[in-house]
Amino acid sequence: MSSPLKVIPLGGLGEIGQNMMVIECHQDIVVIDAGLLFPGNDMPGVELGIPDTTYLEKNRDRVKAILITHGHEDHIGALSFLLSKIDAPVYSSRLTHSLISNKLKQASIIKSANLHVVEPQKIISAGIFEFEFFRVCHSIPDSMGIAIRTPFGTIIHTGDFKIDHTPADGIPFDFDHLSRLTKDGVLLLCSDSTYAEIEGYTGSEKLVGDALDNVIKEASGRVIIVTFASLIARVQQIINSAERHQKKISLVGRSMNVNIKMALRMGYVKDSGNVIVSIKESRNLPLNKVIYIATGSQGEPNAAITRIANGNHPDINIVTGDTVVLSSSPIPGNETSVAKTIDSLFRRGARVIYSRIAPVHVRGHASREELKLMINLTKPKYFLPIHGEYRHLKAHADIAKGMGMSEKSVFVIEDGEVLEIANDGAQVAGRVPSGTIYMDSKKADETHDNIINERIALSRQGIIIASVVISGDKSSVIGSPKLRSVGFSEEHYENTALKSASKMVQVLLEEKWLKVLDWDDIESKIAETIATHIYKETRKRPIVLPILETNK
């Protein structure tokens, strides 16, 4: 083969979220996943991040297919942005297809999207490639790994997975199918690294069902269970428990209502006992007969449980005797928000149960022993850890080396780096444009790094507004420049640094700037002078905003 096979991560390697992988051979490209990134508290005003797809946009005519492993936001959340720039067919499982369709309807591009439902074991051609889905276990039904056949050999992409022998939906990891896909050898294994640092095995979803059932059985008042809207199998376990203990369930939060109603319609959730009722109906029931399933497990400001904890939800207030279960664990970066929500719930009189003190949540990702099993089953020639921060990728690489894979066959790369595989070996060969494009909202323009840096500076250092009035003939300053600070200074600085800066600006304006500089240059000089002086006095760098007016 004259041109090598290229594997290029555009997101998800070196971070948690925005998963996107490019597989390229000759003139053809397939893309695996198109996820978004939920920003941490250090990115004020940013709602989400998506991968930089410059490389795909430049090669849009070569993209033959977009393959989606499952329906979580960090795998489908950027799809509407990608499809607005690239016209390519999208292949996914049945539930994932419905979740994607809902998202694209909201983005008003559903009519132009080329969406396909793919069942496991069906072989699809996409240019020079063939691909086939295989079932894995994760925290959402219909999760898939993908086998991609290339001229150089088969790539196995696990997607997010764990090995659960007693999954809540009763559909286990399809080892038989995977073994058939790998019987002729595996060129490259791309495997989920999220919990590569965690020893042992990840617990079964059945453990959570048992723990939640005990809480529901023993609760003397209402039970509010907070979880991800995508944890459909967990909601099914709560429905089963409610029916067992003659209780009713109300869904709280828009995404929870949308997802579960869709899952009921498609048969992924069953409510044969009619335990789901409206919030209005729940108000007429005894408190000990009511279960709420709510969103907001990550402490999101506008989510249902956060509003309940803050006392501003329109329908639900915490009362003495309520039990709140956080059936989740914080995503890295959200720990502070979640802790504040828990504290607020306690203050309002709730009994709060969370994963640190009870087995009310299990991870959806494989731990070290399961990762070893995946490597053993596939026996790849080359290994690429995916999905995780750098330490997770490194830990997963060490697992592979510990199982006998050579240093030259294991690659730890990050977003934008290009892994090239040819008949005579594999190597990291250059990089393509990559990174994160931050968005203020799902319909807003991009928020660039310089804007985020300004917001961070404002939050940490504050702002100084310098108001200067200049005479109509622009020959003198009327009065002293007025400097006002917001979020910056203590009283000492108001009385010293700001006053001395004001006097300095006035002198420089009257003796130098007004005579030789135009309006824009004067504004620039004022900002620069005040910033330099304030830093010398306070060692802080507030944003300086000059406002010039003329006295007409």
N, C-alpha and C positions, 0 to 999 in steps of 0.2 A: 504494500500500500504506500503510495507516494505521500499522502498527507495524513498526519496522525489523528487519532481520536483525542478530542479535547473535553475536559470536564472543568467547568468554570462556575464556582459559587458566586452569585450576586447578592446573597443574603443568607444569614443563618449560621455562618461560620465565624466565630469570634464574638458572638452575641446571642442572646435569647430572643428569637422572633425574626420577622421578615424573611422567612425561608424561601429561597429561590435558587435553583440549580440549572445550569445550561449544559446540555450534552451536545457536542458538535462533531460531525464527521463529514469530510468532503464539503459539499455545499449545503448540507442539511443540519437543522437544529431542532431539538425538542427541549422544552422547558418543564421542569418539575417544580410545582407549587409556585404560588405568588402571594406571599403573606405580608402582613403589616407588623410593625413594631409599636408596642405601647411604651411611650417615653416615661422616664422616671421623674421624680420631683425636681431634678436639676434642669428641666427644660420647661420653664414657665410659658404658658399659653400655647403649648404644642399638644395637639390632640392625638396625632399618630405619625408614624414614619413609614415610608415605603422604600423598597430598594431603588437605587439609581439604575434605570434600564437603558441608559445611553447606548450600550453595546447592542442590545436587542433592537433598538429603534434603527440603528445604522444597518442592521442585518435583517430587517423585518420580513423581507421577501424570502428569506431562507428558513423562517420558523415554520415547521410543519405541524407541530402539535404542542399543546400545553396539558400536562398530565397532573392531576391533583390527587394527593394521597388521602386527604380527609378534610372534614369541614370546619376545623378550627380557624380562628381569625388569623393566626400567625402563619397559615398556609393558604387561605383564600382571600384575605382582607384587601390585598392590593390588586386583585384580579380586574376590578372595574377600571382602575387606572391603566393597567397593562393593555386591556382590550380597547381602550380609547386610542391607543397608539399602534397596536399590532392586531391584524386580522388573522387569527389562527383558531382552529378547532380546539375545544376544551373537552377533555375526557375525565370522567370521575364516576364514582359509585352512585347508587340511586339516592341515598340520603344526602350525600355531598352535593349532588346535582341540584336537589331542591333548595339547599342552603345557598348555593351559588345563585340560583334563579332569583331568590328573594333579594339578595344583595344587588344584583344587576337591575332588578325592577326599581329599586330605590335610586340607582344611579341613572335610570332612564336609558339604558343601553341593551335591555333584554332582547329587543326585536332584532338587533343586528348581531347578537352573539350566536356563535355556532357551537351549541352545547350538545354533548353526547353522553348517555349513560352506558357504562361498561360493566359487565359482570365479570367476576374472576374467571380465569381460564380461557377467556376469549382473546385471540391473537389479533392485534390491530397493526396495520402498516402505517408508517409515517415517514415518507421519503425513503431514505436508505435504512431506516430503523424498523424493527418490530418490537412491540411491547405487550406485556401481559400483566394484569393485576393479580396479587395473591392476598388473601385475608390475613390481617394481623389483629392483635388485641391492643386497644388503646382506651382512652376515656370517652370516646364517642363511637357510636356504631358505624359500621361500614368503613372502617379504617383499612387502608391498603398499603402493601409494599408493591414495588414495581420491578419487573424483570425487563431490561431493555437489551435486545439483541443487536449487536453492532458488527461490522465487518471484522473487528478485532476480537470479539468475544462478548460474553454476557455481563452486563452490569446489574447488580442487585442493589436497589435503593429501598431501604427498610421503611421509609417514612418514620413517624413516631410510633413506637411499639413497646409492648411488654409481653411477657409470656404468662398468661392467666389461664390456669386449668379449670377454674370455676367462674367464668365471666358472667356478669349479671344478665346479659342478653342470650346466654347459652350458645354463642357462636365462638368456638375456640380458634386459636391461631392455626392456620392450615399448614401443618408441617409436611403432610403428604405432597401437597401441591408444590411447596418450596423445594422439596427434595427432587421432584421431577424436573423443575426448572433448572436445578443446579447439577444434574447428573453428568452433564458433559463438561463440567468445569465452570468456574466463575472467574472472569477477568478482574473485576473490581467490585468490592463490597463497600457501599456507602451506608454507614450505620449510625443511628441515633445515639448521641453522646450525652444527653442532658443529665443523666444520673450516673455517669461513668465513675464518679468518685464514691458512690454508695456501695458498701459491701453487701453481699448476699443477694436475695431475691426481692422483688417488689411484691407487696401484699396483694391478695386477690380482692376484687371489688366486692365479693361476697362478705368479707370481713366488715366492710362499711355498712352493708345492708343489715347485718346482725346488730351492729352498734346503734344504728339509727332506729331499728325496731325496738331495742331496749329503751331508748330515750322516749320514743312515742308511747310505749306501753306504760312507762312509769310516770310520765309528766302529769302533774296535778292541774295544770292550766294549759294555755295555748302553747303550741310549738311552732317556732319560726325557723325553718331550715334554709340556710343561705348557701348557694352553690352556683357553679357556672351554668348558664342557660344551655350550654352544649352537652352537659352531662346527662344525656337522655336516659341512659340505663339506670343511673342513680335515681332519677325521678320515678322511673318504673318501680324501683324497690320501695320508695316512699309510698307510692300508690298502693302497692301490695300490703304494706304494713298498715296503712290507714284503713284498708278494707278489713284486715284481720282484727283491728281494735275498734271497729265501728266509729271511725272519725272521718271528717270531710277535709278536703284540700282546696285551697284557693291559690292561684298563681299570681305573683306580685312582680311587676316589672314588664316592660314592653317586650324585651327580647325573650324572656321566659315564656310569656304568653304566645308569641309568634312561633318559637321553636317547638313547644310542647303541642300546640294545636296542630302544627304541621305533622309532627311525629304521630299523633293520634290518627290523623287523616291517612297517613301512609302505612299505619300498622306497626310502627316501631315502638309505640307505647300503646298499651291496652288498659282500658278503664271499664271492665265488665261490671264492676259494682257501682258505677256512677258516683264515685267519691269526689270528683272535681266539681266544685260549685263556684259561683261568682263571689267576689268579696262582699257584695251586698247581701247575698244569702247567708254568708258566714256570720254576719252580725246578729242574726236571729238564733244562732246556735249557742249552747253552753260553751264556755271558754275551753273546757277540757275535751271538747269534741272538734276543735279547730286546729288545722295545720296550715301554715302559710309556707310556700316555697318561693323564695325571693332571690333577686339578683343583688350583686354588689360585693362579692366575695373578696375583691381586691381593694375595697375601700374607696371606690370611684365616687367622686363628689356628688354626682346626680343619680346614683344608683338607689334602688329601693331601700336597702338596709341602712345605707348612710343617712338617708332622709328620715327613716324611722328612728335611728339612733340620735339624730339631732332634733327630733321632735317636730319636724316640718313635713311629714308625709300626709297627704290629704285624707287617707283612709285608715291608717293604722297608727296607734299610739301604744307604747310599751306600758303594760300594767303589771302590778305585783303578781308573781306567779307564772309569768311568761318564761319559757325556756327558749333561748336562741342558740342554734347549732351552726357554727361556721364549718360547713362540710367542704373544706378546701384548705390549701396552704398558700401563703403569700408568694407571688412571683417576685424574684429578686428585684429590689427597688421599691416594692409596695409595702414593706414591713411596717413602716411608720404609719401609713394611712390605715392599715388594717388594725394596728394596735390602738389608734385613736378611736376607731369605730367600736372596738371591744370595750374600751374604757367608758365610752359614752353610753353603751348599752347597760353596763354594770351600774352606772350612776342613776339610770332611770329605773333600776330595780329588777332588771332581768337576771336570770341565771344564764350564764354564757358558757357554752361548751365548744372547744376548738381542738384542732389536731394535736396540739402540744400536750394536752391533758387527757385525750380520749381518742380511740381509733375511728374517728368520724370522717377520715379522708385517707385515701391511698393514692400514690402517684400513678400517673398514666404512662410512665417511662421505665424502661428496663434498667435494673441494677447490674452490678458487675458480673454476677454468675450467669445472668441471661445474655449479656453481651458476649461472654465467652462461648455460650452455646450457639449463638448466631454465627460467630466466626468458625466454630467447629463444624456446623452444618454446611456452610457454604464453601469453606476451604478456598478462599480467594487467592489469586496470584498477587493482587495489589489490594491495599486497604486504605480507605479514606474516611476518617471519623467526621461526622457532620452533626449539625444541630447542637450548638452549645457555645459557651464562652471558651476562650483559649485554654483555660485550665481543664475544662471538660474534654476538649479534643485531645489534649496532651495525655490525660489520664487514660482515655480510650486507646490511644496509640500505644501506651505502655502495656495495656492488657494484651493487645495483639502481639507485641514483641515478646511478652512473657509466655505466649503460647507457641513461640517458635518462628514467627514471621521475622524476616530479616529487616535490618534498618533501611535498606534500599527499597523495600517493597511497601513501607508504611509512610504515608504522607500527611503531615499536619500543615494545612494551608488555611488561609483566611479569604474573606470576600475579595473578589477581583483577581486573585492569583489563578493561573492557568496550569492545570495538570495535563500534560501531554503523554499519551500512551501510543507507542509504535511497536512494530514487531521486534525491535532490538532493545526495548526497555521503556521505562517511564521516567519523567523528570518534570520539575516545576519550571515552566518556560515563560517568563514574562507575566504581564497582568493586563487587565482591561479596566475601563472606568467602573468604579463601584462606590458604595457609600449609602448614606441615608438621606432621602429627601423628606424634610419635616413639613407637616401640614397643620394649619390652624384648625381646619375642620375637613370633613369628607368632601366638601364642595368648594373649599377655599383654595387660593393660590398657594404656591410653595412658600415655606418660611425658611429662609436661608440662614446659614450659620452665623452671619454677622448680626442678623436680627435677634437670634437666640442669645448671642453673646451680649447684646445691648440689654436684653431683658434680665439676664443674670446680673449684669453690672448694676442695673437699676435696683434689683432686689437686694443686692449685697452692699452697694455703695451709695445708692440714692441719686438724687438729681438736684442740680442748682439751676434755677431760672434767673437769668440776668436781664432785667428790663432797663433799657436805656432810651431816653427821649432826647432827640437832637433838634436843634433849631431848624426852622424852615429853610434857611439858606445853607444849612449843613456846615456851619462854621463853629458851633459851640454845643456843649452838653447842657441841657436844661435840668438843673438839680443834680443830685448824685445818682449814679446807677444803683438800682434797687436789686439786691441779691436775695433770693428766697430759696430755702432748701426744703426738700421733701425726702424723708427717709434717710437723711444723711447725718445731720450734725446735732451735737448736744448744745446746750445753751452757751457753753464756753466758746464754741466755734462761731456761733451766731455773733457774739460780741467782739470777736477778735479776727479770725481768719476771713470771714465774709466782709467785715467792714474794711479791713486792709486791702482786700481784693477789689472792692468797690472803688476805693480811692485810687489805687493803681490804674484801673481801667479808665477812670475819668482823666487822670493826668496824661496817659498815653493817647487818649482820643484827642484831647485838646492840643497837645504839643506835637503829635506825630501823625496819627492815622487819618484824622478828618481832612488833612491838607493834601494827602497823596493817594489814599486808597479808595477804591470803589466800595459799594455797599456790601457785596459778598465777602470781599477781603476783610472788611472791618468786622463782620460777624465771626469769621474764622479766627481773627486775631484775638477778639474778646474771649472766645471759647478756649483757645490755646493758653492765653495768659492766666485766666482764672483756674483752669485745670492744673497748670504747672505750680501756681502759687498754693493752691489748696493741698496738692500732694506734698509740697515742702513743709507745710504747716501741720498736716494731719496724717500723712501717709495713706490717704484714701484717694480713690479715683472716681468721683461721682461723674455722671453724665452732665455736661454743661450745655444749657439751651439758651442762647442769646436771643432776645426779642428787641428789635430796633423799631422805633417809631419817630415820626417827625412831628414837631409842634407847628401846625399850619395856622 
